Amino acid sequence: MNKWKKELSFILALLMVAVLSACGSTTNGEQGSETGGSNKELTIGQINWAENIAVTNMWKAILEEKGYSVELSVLNMGATMKALESGSLDASLEIWLPVQDAVYLEKFSDTVNFSESTWFDQAKVGLVVPTYLEDINSVEDLNEHKELFNGEIVGFDPGAGTMEVTEQIIKDYQLEFELISSSEPAMLSEIGKAVENEKPIVSPLWSPHSVFANYDLKFLEDPKNTYGGVEKIHHATRHGFEEDYPEVSEWLNNWKMDDQQIGQLIDYVESAEEPLDGAKKWIEENQELVDEWVK
């Protein structure tokens, strides 16, 4: 009987060692995942702008094909930067510099990584009006026609860099206008209604954007250059991202697109029932380009 008890005690001791070893392995594995050692999960910020929805879904499709699990977190620009700073967000794919998002670069330069690499090099920002407003071709023409626009500039998301610069342009040109905040879809809807009825409207917009394929719009001249000249689009990541995800970091730095490529991607994403489906279609048709990024 004593011999049987000893054997049972020995077996139980072996089982306990095995359980503790398994727990230790799990804990170490979890720690490795949290520090990015073997982590294949990413969270990318998405802002509800046409080109941002397009590129975030494109990268979600690319990375998931490579074995990553990607969550898209919908945030406005201010919340995006704070999430990168806190580390709750891994990456944001759209930072316009040197002008539009300069306020965020200045505020978060020590706590967020802004890429030196750019993925789009010919971006443009400014106030736009429909082309049928033939007498309005410069920001300087607006005050003369303020009644035509009810003294309103129809804008989009409050806190967006371009909205901040638009507030500055109102000051620089002493415009007797109020900037109305809404959302990008709401702003585009107002532009669509105005064009359909040949009514006046002025809004801050940017290129690349699919809206220019849908409506005849023109950028107003900006003699004071408040909006800046050519803008370049960068990406930003949380501190430690490059060490945790070295291959993804390299892929993002390799990423380059031109007008035609981003325009087609936006069109595919907007035309599909689900944005991810449109992104996958575009990737399939542009696999050689994508392979250059993720080589």
N, C-alpha and C positions, 0 to 999 in steps of 0.2 A: 504493500500500500504506500509506504514512504517513497519507494522507488518511482511509483506511478505519479505521485505528487511532484517529485523532483522533475520528472520528464515534462509534466504539464507546465510547471513553473518556467522551465527552460524554453518551451514552445511559446508561452505567453510573452516571455522576455524578448524572444526573437521577433515576434509580431509587433511588439511595442517599438523596437528599434526600427523596424521596417516602416511603421507608420510615421515615426518622428523623422526619418530620413526623407520620406515622401513629402511631408509638410515642409521640411527644410528646402527641398528642391523647388517646391511650388513657390515658396516665399522668395527664393533667389530669382526664380523666373519672373515673378511679378516685378521685382525691383529692376531687373534688366529691362523689362518692358517699359516701366515708367521712365527710365533714363534713356530710352530709345535704343538700347543695345540690340534687341530683337523685335522692336515694335514695328508693326506693319499697319498701324492705324494712324490716320491723319485727319485733322479738321481744318478745312479751308474756309475762310470767310467769303460770303457772297453778298454783294450789294445789288439791289434790284435795278440795275442799269442793263440795257440790252447787251452791250459788249461784255459786261462782267458775268452775266448769266451764261453767255456763250463760252467764255474761256474757262470758267470754273467747272462747267459740265464737261468741257473738252478734257481738262486735266483729271477730273474724276474718272472719266472713261479710260484715259491713258494709264493712270496709276493702278486702277483696279485690274486692268489687263496684265499689269506687272506684278500682281499679287497683293497690292495694298487694299485696305479698306478705307474709303474716303467719305467723310461726313461733310456736307456743306451747311454752314451756319449762317443764316440770313441776318445781317446786321447793317446798321448805317455806318458811315465812315468813322465818326467819332468813337462809337462802340467797338468798331473793328480795331482801331489803334490801341484802345485800352485793353482789349482782349489779347492782343499781341504782347503788350507790355506785361500783362499778368501771366502769360504763358498758357492761357486757356484756349488760345487759337494758335495754330501752327504757321499759317501763311495767309497773306492777302495778295491777290494777283494784280491789283491795279492801283498804282501810285503815280500820279501825273506830276512831273517836274520839268523845269525848275520853278513854275509859278503856281499852278492850281493847288497842289497839296503842300506847298512850302510851309504853311502854318503847322502841319503835322510833322514834317521833317524837323522843323525847329524845336517843337515841343517834345518829340519822342526820339530824337537822334541818339540819345544815350541808352535808351531802354528797348529799342526795336532795331532790327537789322534792315536797312534799306539797301536794296541791291544796287551795285554799280552797273550791272548789265541791264539792258532794256529789251523789251520784246516788240515794241512798236516805236518807230523813230520819226514819224511824220504826223503827229497828232495836232489838232487845231481846236481852239476854244474861242467862243465869242458870242455876241448877241446876234440872233438871226431874225429875219423877217421874210415873209413871202416875196418872191421876185416881182409880183404884180404891184408892189408898193415902189414904184419907179423913182419917186422923189426922195426916198429915204435910203441912203447908201452909207451913212456914217453914224456913229454914236452921237456925233455933234448935231445931227439933224433931228434927234428925238424930241428935245424940248419944244421945238417949233411945231411939232405935231402931237403934243402930249394929249390933247383932247381926243384925238383919233384913237389912242390906246387907253383912254380913261385913266391916264397916269399910272398904268400898271405894267410891270414886267412879270410875265407868267413864268415862275420858276419851278424847281423840283424839290429834292430832299433838303431840309434845313441841316446845316452842318457840313454839307458837301463842300469840298474845296472851291469848286467853281461858283457856288452860291456866295461864299465868302469874298471871292474876287469880284463878283457882280455887285456886292454891297460897296466894295471899294471903287468900282467904276462909277457908281451913282455919285459918290463923293468927288472923285477926280473930275468928272464932267459937270458937276453940280446939276445933275438930272432931277427934275421935279417929278420923279417916279417913285412908286413903292414896289419893292420886290415881294411877290406873292409866293410863299412856300407851298408845296403840295407833295407830289411824288412824280417820278419820271413817267409812269403810265398816265397819270392825270394830266401832266403837262402835254404829253404827246396827243392825248385825246383832245385837249383844247386847241392845239395846233391843227389837228385834223378837221375839227369843226370849223375853225376860222378859214382854212384854205377851201374847204368844200363850199362855203358861202362867200368866198372872196372878201373876207373881213380882215381888218388889221390885227396883227398880234406880234409881239416881240418877246423872245425867250432866250435864255442862255443855253447854248448847245455845243456839242463837240463832235469832231470827226476823228476816228471812224464811228459812224452811227447809221443804222438802217433807215432812219427817218429821211435821209437825203435821197434814198431810192424811191420813196413813196410820195414826197412832195417837193415842189420847186421852191427851195429856200436859198437865201444868200446871207453870208456873214457880213455884218456891218463893219466898215473900216474903224480902226481903233488907233487914231493918231498918237495918243499918249502911251500906247502899248501896255495898257494896264493888264490885259489878259496874257501878255507875253507873245513871243513869236511861235516858233515850232516847239511843241511840247513832246517829251518822250515818256513812255509808259514803263515803269519799273515794277518790281514786286517787293514785298517786305515779308520778313519772317521773325518769329520770336527768337530771343537769345537762346543759343544752344541747338538750334535747328540744324545747322550745317554739320555739327558733330553727330547728332542723333540720326540724321537722314542724309548722309553724304552723297548718295547717288541721286536722290531726288533734288538736292540742292544743285548738283551739277546739271541735271536735266533742265531745271528752271533757268539756269544761267545760259544754257544753249538755245533757249526758246527765242525764235524770231518770226514775225509775221509781217506781211505787207497789206496794203489796202484791199486788194482783191481777195486775199486769203481770209482776212478777218470779216470782210463783207459777206463772203459766201458762208462762213461759219455762222454768223449772226442770222442769216436768211434761213439756213437749215434748222437751226435751233428754234427760231420763231415759227417755222412752218410745221414742225413736228408736234404730235400730240403731247409728247414728253420731251423736255429739253435734252435729256441724256440721249434719247434716240436720235435726235438731230445731230448731236455732237458725234455720235458713233458713225453715222453716215458720212459726215465730213472727214473723219479720221480714215475711214475705209478708202475714200477717194484721194486722200493726201498722205498715204502711208509712208511714202518715201521721205516727205518733209518731216513727219513725226519721228521717223527712224533717225533722222539727223540730230534731233534733240535728245533722244534717249539712247544714243549709241554708247 
